């Protein structure tokens, strides 16, 4: 029996490299027939619908939403694959904000640390 699962993360823009990394992580799981991590653009939602995904969350997805989708042999493998995809995205660090820039630091200390990233004189 084949099963389809999708998960939507609202307002979670990620770049194409992270999308590919998540897709690969999900696709490596045993029992996964097809997997994709995409932004929730109308074109991508249409592709997922064409693959048999019929989820209310997908219908509400926007271009700023991150979508994980998996077709797998059973529910357990599908859910594990979704977790693998989410872990791959999360392991890459904080996402860019919707405008495509790094998130603003939450404090002066964070700003100072970010300003010195890669600085050879920083201890």
N, C-alpha and C positions, 0 to 999 in steps of 0.2 A: 504494500500500500504506500503510495506517495503522498506526502503532506507538504503544505505550503505555510510558511510563517513569515510575517513581516513585523518589523519594529520601527517606530518613528521617534526620532529625537527632535523635538521642536527647537527652532532657533539655534541650530548647531552646525554652522557652516564648517566644512573641512575641505581642504584642497584635493586635487585629483590624485596626488601621490598617496595620501592617506586613504582615499577611497579604494585605490587599487590594492593597497596593503591589507585593508580590511576584507576586501573581496577574496584575495588569496588565502587569508587566514580561515575564512569560512569554508572555502572550497576544498581545503586540505582535509577537512574532517571526513572520516569514514562515513559512508552512507549519503553524502551530499551529492546530489545530481547537478545542481545549479545554484549559484549564489551571486549576489551583487550588493555592493554598498554604493548608493547613489544619492544625489541631492534630489529633493522632491519636486523637481520641475514638472510641468505638465507633460512634456515628452517622456520623461523617465517613468512617471506614473502610468502613462499609456502603455509603455513597454511592459511594465510589471502586470498591468491588467491583461495584456495579451498573453502573458505567461500563466494566467490563471489566478493571480492574486486578487482577491475580492475582500478588501478590508476597509472598514469605515475610516480608519486612521489615514489610509492612503488617499482616500477621497478628499480629506482635509489638508493633506500635506502641501507645503509651499516650497518655493525654491530655496528658502532658508532652512529647511528641515532636512536632517540626515535620515536616510531610509536604509535599513538592512533588510534583505529579503533572501530567503532560502527555500529551495525545494530539496527535500530529503526523504530517505526511505521511511523514517518514522519521526514522531514528535520529539522524542528524546534527542536524537541526533540533530534535528533542526534547531532545537533550543540551545544545544551545546554550540552549534555553529554560530548562532546569533551572538552568544556570549563571547566566542572567539573573535568575531568581528568587532564587537564593542571594545574588547580588551586591546585589540590592535590599534584602534583609534585612540583610546585613552593612553596607551603606552607612549604615543608620540608627543605627549605634552599638551599644553593648552592650545585650543583652536584659535584661529583668527576670528575677529568679530565679523559681523555681517558686511562691513565696509571693506574687509580684506586687510585690516591692519591688526597689529598685535593688541591684545587686551590692555587696557590701562592698568598701571600698577595700583594696588590698593593702599599703599603707604609711601612715605618718602624713602623709607629703607628699601622697599621693593624697587622703586624707581632708581635709586642709587646702584643697587645690585644689577639691575638690567642695563644701566648705562655702562657698567664695567665688564659685562660679559665678553670674554675673549681678550680682555686687556691683560697683557703679560705681566704688568706690575701688580695686579690684584692678587692678594694671597689666597 
